[in-house]
Amino acid sequence: MSLTITDEAMRSPDTPHTARHRGDGTWEVSWLPKRTQLDRNQAISAMSIAEWVGQIPADAGPEAYSETFWVNIDGWAAELGLTGPDAVARASEPPS
């Protein structure tokens, strides 16, 4: 994993999604456009999901999604009030 985190942004070469600090202590993540009040830890969780999803080839079958993948995704998604499958579906879409 190569998630880069600064005081102003988060990004990874494994995903086109990004997170940015809004200047008021909150963060927004490109795959969660309606949620602009994330805290830093939630933004890290969201970007971790996007990074892990970005490492799976688009044409991969179910075998690409290991138990470890789902354990991590489900944990991070729960921090965002989402299910793992919902988070994977959203993070799989390109940024708007």
Buried (B, 14 or more C-beta within 10 A) or exposed (E): EEBEBEEEBBBBEBBBBBBBBEEEEBBBBBBBEEBEEBEBEBBBBBBBBBBBBBBBEEEEEEEEBEEEBBEBBBEBBEBBEBEBEEBBEBBBEEEE
